[in-house]
Amino acid sequence: MKVLKLEGIRKSYNDLVVLDNINLDIDEGEFVSIMGPSGSGKTTLLNIMGLLDKPDKGKIIIKNKDVTNIYDDNILSYIRGKEIGFVFQHSYLIPVLTALENVLLPSIFIGSPNKDRAKKLLDLVGLKGYYNHYPNQLSGGQQQRVAIARALMNNPSIILADEPTASLDVKTAKTIVNLFKELNDKGHTIVMVTHDPNIAKYSKRIVVLYGGKILSDNASLEEALKLIEQ
């Protein structure tokens, strides 16, 4: 089953074309890394996938539903809440909420809070016993684990991760990417933007973006690095 499909996506800011005729399919259960040099359009592409930005042209299809021309913020927020889990470079936890309360937030937004599920997700990411800890009582790696649990809260169709290990030390980054791999092994669909080949190697498929175009949508790590360095 195709979880997400992009057809002919184009995006520009003023006269600068950031994405040019992007066609990309993401199947259920995939673990995809998007690689490319700075300025290649990686984050813009992820934002369009996550309905945080609108393309100038093209279609965004989530689970066979064309969502391109939905402009109602409430409807878009509901679709994001149900279908998409976000993990960013920084955890963006709310400092006055506990780990458990931060994880619960997405389910509150769609009207179905489930404290037991939030606890199970914290257990899943290795934070059993940290339910009542506030973000300032957690390490950077632990905060990112809370963010991953939060992304999973509504059992989304796809997890979008934008440089999720970039602000972490090497050891912690490896722990986090191993967690993504374990989640993927359990059936979760993950699309991750990364510049780090040591992180990208954990994914099953690499998409190479260069100058706003896809040079390869299924490159090996070696091929990806050669394309990026051209």
Sequence and secondary structure as in RCSB ss.txt:
>XXXX:A:sequence
MKVLKLEGIRKSYNDLVVLDNINLDIDEGEFVSIMGPSGSGKTTLLNIMGLLDKPDKGKIIIKNKDVTNIYDDNI
LSYIRGKEIGFVFQHSYLIPVLTALENVLLPSIFIGSPNKDRAKKLLDLVGLKGYYNHYPNQLSGGQQQRVAIAR
ALMNNPSIILADEPTASLDVKTAKTIVNLFKELNDKGHTIVMVTHDPNIAKYSKRIVVLYGGKILSDNASLEEAL
KLIEQ
>XXXX:A:secstr
 EEEEEEEEEEEETTEEEEEEEEEEEETT EEEEE  TTSSHHHHHHHHTTSS  SEEEEEETTEE TT   HHH
HHHHHHHHEEEE SS    TTS HHHHHHHHHHHTT   HHHHHHHHHHTT TT TT  GGGS HHHHHHHHHHH
HHTT  SEEEEESTTTTS HHHHHHHHHHHHHHHHTT  EEEE S HHHHTTSSEEEEEETTEEEEEEE HHHHH
HHHH 
